[in-house]
Amino acid sequence: MQPSDFSPNSAVDLGARKAALEREAKQRAEESAGRSNPYSVNADESNFQQVLERSMAAPVVLAVLASWSEQSKQVEAVLDKLSQGSGGNWLLAKVDSDASPQLVQALRVSGTPTIIIAVQGQVMPLMQGPATEDQLREALTQVFGALAQQGMLPPGHPGTVDGDPSAAPEEDFGGESEPEADPISAQAQEALERGDFEAAAAVFEKALEADPKNGDLRAKLAQIRLIGRLQDVDGPAVRQAAADNPADVDAQITVADIDMYGGKFDDAFDRLIQTVKQTADEDRDRVREHLISLFELLPAGDPRVNAARRKLTSALF
């Protein structure tokens, strides 16, 4: 077995994040076409507690994957195949190592792909590195059989990898069924699957012309524009440029975009507010307008946006 891939989770890797986005877009497109795996979910810090709660009713196979890794893609494809044939005997939760570095650290994962079993709210490592379908099937068969012998599976659980593929899952991780994709989002997702961010943005721009007060459409458009701006950005280089020259408006704006994409909203807002204080005339207006556009990425009334608006007003006047 060859060594597993490793991912440096310490910095923003825009290439990896682009791959993660494309993977998410592909999944949404598959859901719209009815080809998605009903026994699989993407897991991250926001829903991991639900994953653990679900493991009280059935084993959950946690797959820690890297979107850029061929090894991860091969393991993911096999696990999807096996879980679809399980009939809900066990569920598959996929963790993107680049998108959820804190979760990866908490799980003590050092490389990808890594397979972890969650049962009765507890997690236990199973294997790391590339694996064939036969190897994965054998490993899961052994662990499910051992769990059954120890009485750690729910009553009536067969303790096997395979099941009835026609059976519907009893529940999903969120406790609610996924809503059907609306035509606008489906059309945008098709464009994203092709990697055409301009076409995806155009879909929402057209929809907003017909419904200019629709905050959900406005937020989705802001997200598409943000991701599109970051496609060819060298994260470490632009962050260094921003540190070397606080008056470099382009660098400050781009780093703020990176922070927004990474969920560091306060950092992004504070950076641009500070840049507003250090600039004047057209540069100042450009920074202010960009900051306001970033506000659209968060829900109306979000306290972080309200606080940033007050800081911006103070910086301007």
Buried (B, 14 or more C-beta within 10 A) or exposed (E): EEEBBEBEBEEBBBBBBBBBBBBBBBBBBBBBEEEBBBBBBBBBBEBBEBBBBBBEBBBBBBBBBBBBBEBBBBBBEBBBBBBBBBBBBBBBBBBBBBBBBEBBEEBEBEBBBBBBBBBEEEBEEBBBBBBEBEBBBEBBBEBBBEBBEEEBBEEEBBBBBBBEEEEEBEBBBEEEEEEEBEEBBBBBBBBBBEEBBEBBBBBBEEBBEEEEEBEBBBBBBBBBBBBBBBEEBEBEEBBEBBEEEBEBBEBBBBBBBBBBBBEBBEBBBBBBBBBBBBBEEEBBEBBBEBBBEBBBBBEEEEEEBEEBBEBBEEBEE
